[in-house]
Amino acid sequence: MTLDFTILGCGSSGGVPRVGQGWGACDPGNPRNRRRRCSLLVRRGGPDGVTTVLVDTSPDLREQLLDAGVTQLDGVLFTHEHADHTHGIDDLRPLAIMHRRRLDVYVDEETSKALHHRFGYCFATPPGGVYPPILTEHRFHEGRPIQVDGAGGPIVALPFRQRHGEIDSFGFRFGDVAYSSDVNAFPENSLKHLAGLDVWIIDALREHPHPSHFTLREALDHVALMKPRQAILTNLHTDLDYATVAASVPAHVVPAYDMMTFSSPPPDDGTPG
């Protein structure tokens, strides 16, 4: 079974460049420094079609889905409740309308509460409303696999708990690929899910300490600890220039860029594109 991954966005909460603040240390002449907010697409192809899973609905979701050529989704997984990972949720509406069915979304308890508070109309038509709901909620729990079925065959995601400042977020393991977009520590029980990875996509926000994200150094230390074959750094702030970071990290570590793609198991050269 081969899974195809597309990093739809790899920027920090304000993206790069930031409104009113610009590019920071990032070279505006390098297109890999233009970063939208974090989101991930996972696809599995088969003789009868493709199964497609989205991780998070960033505020840039419309353009991300258009650029990736997405015309259907079989499931949406949420890592946590923060705005830069959820506030593009209404951009799922055209797909629900197109396919005349609700989309299946998978959330933990705290994210469920936040989504119903902010976007309740997506789950149920409010009194006096006219628009039908577009989402069907499924609750997940750490350590219990989530199976999303589709035409290409099932995609299975294993959720594991992460610390993200004052809240918990969730990472997901798809086969031998793990996604850890917003994290500053792992509970001991989660580390077993990060062993034996082919690729680890990991938060590396900036050079200086942050209360809810790994720094570049902390991310590299965790990569050295868990020893994935390849690591991809995401959630990159304006102080992390693509070329500068790429030249400074170990050979098996690369900074992400928007629309970066790779497969697992990898092709013969094992290089993300």
C-alpha positions as CSV (number, residue, x, y, z in Angstrom):
1,M,0.0,0.0,0.0
2,T,1.4,3.4,-1.0
3,L,0.2,6.6,0.4
4,D,0.8,10.0,-1.3
5,F,1.2,13.1,0.8
6,T,0.9,16.8,-0.1
7,I,1.9,19.5,2.4
8,L,-0.7,22.0,1.6
9,G,0.7,24.6,3.9
10,C,3.8,24.8,6.2
11,G,3.6,28.3,7.7
12,S,3.1,29.6,11.2
13,S,-0.2,31.0,12.3
14,G,0.2,34.3,10.3
15,G,1.7,32.7,7.3
16,V,4.8,34.0,5.4
17,P,4.9,36.9,4.6
18,R,2.9,38.2,7.6
19,V,0.3,41.0,7.1
20,G,2.0,44.3,8.1
21,Q,5.2,42.6,9.1
22,G,6.6,41.2,5.8
23,W,9.1,38.5,5.2
24,G,11.3,38.7,8.2
25,A,14.5,36.8,7.5
26,C,12.9,34.9,4.6
27,D,14.1,35.7,1.0
28,P,11.1,37.0,-0.9
29,G,12.7,35.9,-4.1
30,N,12.5,32.2,-3.2
31,P,9.0,30.9,-3.8
32,R,9.5,28.2,-1.1
33,N,9.4,31.0,1.5
34,R,5.8,31.9,0.7
35,R,3.9,29.8,3.2
36,R,0.2,29.3,3.8
37,R,-1.1,27.9,7.1
38,C,-0.6,24.2,8.0
39,S,-2.6,21.5,6.4
40,L,-1.9,18.1,5.0
41,L,-3.5,16.0,2.2
42,V,-3.2,12.1,2.2
43,R,-4.2,10.1,-0.8
44,R,-4.4,6.4,-1.6
45,G,-5.0,5.2,-5.1
46,G,-6.5,2.0,-6.3
47,P,-8.1,0.4,-9.4
48,D,-11.5,1.8,-8.5
49,G,-10.4,5.4,-7.7
50,V,-8.7,7.5,-4.9
51,T,-9.3,7.9,-1.2
52,T,-8.5,11.4,0.0
53,V,-8.1,12.5,3.6
54,L,-7.5,16.1,4.7
55,V,-5.8,17.1,8.0
56,D,-7.0,20.5,9.3
57,T,-8.9,23.2,7.5
58,S,-6.6,26.2,7.5
59,P,-7.7,29.7,6.7
60,D,-6.0,29.2,3.3
61,L,-8.0,26.1,2.5
62,R,-9.8,27.3,-0.6
63,E,-6.6,28.0,-2.5
64,Q,-4.9,24.9,-1.1
65,L,-7.6,22.6,-2.3
66,L,-7.7,24.4,-5.7
67,D,-3.9,24.1,-6.1
68,A,-4.0,20.4,-5.2
69,G,-6.9,19.7,-7.6
70,V,-9.1,18.3,-4.9
71,T,-12.7,17.5,-6.0
72,Q,-13.7,15.1,-3.2
73,L,-12.8,14.3,0.4
74,D,-13.5,11.1,2.2
75,G,-12.6,12.4,5.6
76,V,-11.2,15.4,7.5
77,L,-9.1,15.0,10.6
78,F,-8.5,17.9,13.1
79,T,-5.3,18.1,15.2
80,H,-6.7,20.8,17.6
81,E,-9.1,23.7,17.9
82,H,-6.8,26.8,17.1
83,A,-8.0,29.2,14.4
84,D,-5.1,28.6,12.0
85,H,-6.1,24.9,11.8
86,T,-9.9,25.3,11.8
87,H,-11.1,28.6,10.3
88,G,-11.2,27.4,6.7
89,I,-13.9,24.9,7.6
90,D,-16.6,26.6,5.5
91,D,-14.5,26.0,2.4
92,L,-15.7,22.4,2.7
93,R,-19.2,23.5,1.7
94,P,-18.7,23.3,-2.1
95,L,-17.6,19.7,-1.9
96,A,-20.7,18.8,0.2
97,I,-22.9,20.6,-2.3
98,M,-21.2,19.0,-5.2
99,H,-21.5,15.4,-3.9
100,R,-24.9,16.0,-2.2
101,R,-23.7,14.5,1.1
102,R,-22.2,15.6,4.3
103,L,-18.4,15.3,4.8
104,D,-17.1,13.1,7.6
105,V,-14.9,14.9,10.1
106,Y,-13.0,13.3,13.0
107,V,-12.3,15.3,16.2
108,D,-11.4,14.8,19.8
109,E,-13.7,16.1,22.5
110,E,-12.2,19.5,23.1
111,T,-12.0,20.3,19.4
112,S,-15.6,19.2,19.0
113,K,-16.8,21.7,21.6
114,A,-14.9,24.5,19.9
115,L,-16.1,23.7,16.4
116,H,-19.8,23.4,17.5
117,H,-19.4,26.8,19.4
118,R,-17.9,28.6,16.4
119,F,-19.3,26.7,13.4
120,G,-22.5,25.0,14.7
121,Y,-24.3,25.7,11.5
122,C,-21.9,23.2,9.8
123,F,-23.4,20.4,11.9
124,A,-27.0,21.4,12.2
125,T,-29.2,24.1,10.6
126,P,-29.8,26.8,13.3
127,P,-33.4,28.0,14.1
128,G,-34.5,30.2,11.2
129,G,-31.7,29.0,9.0
130,V,-32.1,27.8,5.4
131,Y,-28.8,26.1,4.6
132,P,-28.4,22.4,5.3
133,P,-25.5,21.2,7.5
134,I,-22.4,20.0,5.6
135,L,-20.5,17.9,8.2
136,T,-21.0,14.6,10.1
137,E,-18.9,14.3,13.3
138,H,-17.0,11.3,14.4
139,R,-15.2,11.3,17.8
140,F,-11.7,9.8,18.0
141,H,-9.6,8.8,21.0
142,E,-5.8,8.6,21.3
143,G,-4.3,5.3,20.4
144,R,-7.4,4.0,18.6
145,P,-7.1,3.8,14.8
146,I,-9.3,5.9,12.6
147,Q,-10.3,4.2,9.3
148,V,-11.5,6.4,6.5
149,D,-13.0,4.4,3.6
150,G,-13.0,5.4,0.0
151,A,-12.7,4.3,-3.6
152,G,-8.9,3.8,-3.3
153,G,-9.1,1.6,-0.3
154,P,-9.0,2.5,3.5
155,I,-6.7,5.1,4.9
156,V,-5.9,4.4,8.6
157,A,-4.7,7.1,10.9
158,L,-3.5,6.5,14.5
159,P,-4.0,9.6,16.7
160,F,-1.5,10.3,19.5
161,R,-1.5,13.0,22.1
162,Q,0.9,16.0,22.0
163,R,1.4,18.9,24.3
164,H,0.8,22.3,22.7
165,G,1.3,24.9,25.4
166,E,-1.8,25.0,27.6
167,I,-3.8,22.6,25.5
168,D,-3.3,19.2,23.9
169,S,-3.1,18.7,20.2
170,F,-3.0,15.4,18.3
171,G,-0.6,14.0,15.8
172,F,-1.5,11.3,13.4
173,R,0.5,8.3,12.1
174,F,-0.4,7.0,8.6
175,G,1.5,3.8,8.1
176,D,5.1,4.8,8.6
177,V,4.5,8.6,8.3
178,A,3.7,10.8,11.3
179,Y,2.4,14.3,11.3
180,S,3.2,16.5,14.4
181,S,2.3,20.1,13.3
182,D,1.7,21.9,16.6
183,V,3.7,20.5,19.6
184,N,6.1,21.5,22.3
185,A,6.3,18.1,24.2
186,F,5.1,14.5,23.9
187,P,3.6,12.4,26.8
188,E,5.7,9.3,27.4
189,N,2.9,7.1,26.1
190,S,3.0,8.8,22.7
191,L,6.7,8.2,21.9
192,K,6.0,4.5,21.0
193,H,3.9,5.8,18.0
194,L,7.0,7.7,16.7
195,A,9.3,4.7,16.5
196,G,10.3,3.2,13.2
197,L,9.1,6.1,11.0
198,D,9.8,6.5,7.3
199,V,9.0,10.2,7.4
200,W,8.2,12.5,10.4
201,I,6.7,15.9,9.6
202,I,7.4,17.9,12.7
203,D,6.8,21.4,14.1
204,A,10.0,23.6,14.1
205,L,8.5,27.1,14.5
206,R,11.5,29.4,15.0
207,E,15.0,29.8,16.4
208,H,13.9,31.3,19.8
209,P,11.9,29.5,22.5
210,H,8.1,29.5,22.3
211,P,5.7,28.3,25.0
212,S,3.7,26.0,22.7
213,H,5.9,25.1,19.7
214,F,9.2,23.3,19.2
215,T,12.1,25.5,18.2
216,L,14.3,24.4,15.3
217,R,16.9,23.0,17.8
218,E,14.2,21.2,19.8
219,A,12.8,19.6,16.6
220,L,16.2,18.4,15.5
221,D,16.8,17.0,19.0
222,H,13.6,15.0,18.7
223,V,14.5,13.8,15.2
224,A,17.8,12.6,16.6
225,L,16.0,10.8,19.4
226,M,13.4,9.0,17.3
227,K,15.5,8.4,14.2
228,P,13.1,8.6,11.3
229,R,14.5,7.9,7.9
230,Q,13.6,11.4,6.8
231,A,12.2,14.4,8.7
232,I,10.3,17.4,7.3
233,L,10.2,20.6,9.3
234,T,6.8,22.5,9.2
235,N,5.0,25.4,10.9
236,L,7.8,27.7,9.9
237,H,7.9,31.3,11.0
238,T,9.4,34.3,9.2
239,D,12.8,33.9,10.9
240,L,13.4,30.6,9.1
241,D,14.6,31.2,5.6
242,Y,14.2,28.0,3.4
243,A,17.7,28.0,1.9
244,T,19.4,28.9,5.2
245,V,17.6,26.1,7.1
246,A,18.2,23.6,4.3
247,A,21.9,24.3,4.4
248,S,22.2,24.0,8.2
249,V,20.3,20.8,9.0
250,P,21.4,17.1,8.7
251,A,21.1,15.5,5.3
252,H,18.0,13.5,6.2
253,V,16.2,16.6,7.4
254,V,14.5,19.1,5.0
255,P,12.3,22.2,5.5
256,A,8.8,21.9,4.1
257,Y,7.4,24.1,1.4
258,D,3.8,24.5,0.2
259,M,2.7,21.8,-2.2
260,M,5.6,19.5,-1.3
261,T,4.8,15.9,-2.2
262,F,6.2,12.5,-1.2
263,S,5.0,8.9,-1.1
264,S,5.4,6.2,1.5
265,P,6.8,3.6,0.9
266,P,9.1,6.0,-1.1
267,P,10.2,5.6,-4.7
268,D,13.7,4.2,-5.3
269,D,15.5,7.5,-4.6
270,G,13.4,8.2,-1.5
271,T,13.4,11.9,-2.0
272,P,10.4,14.2,-1.3
273,G,9.5,16.3,-4.3
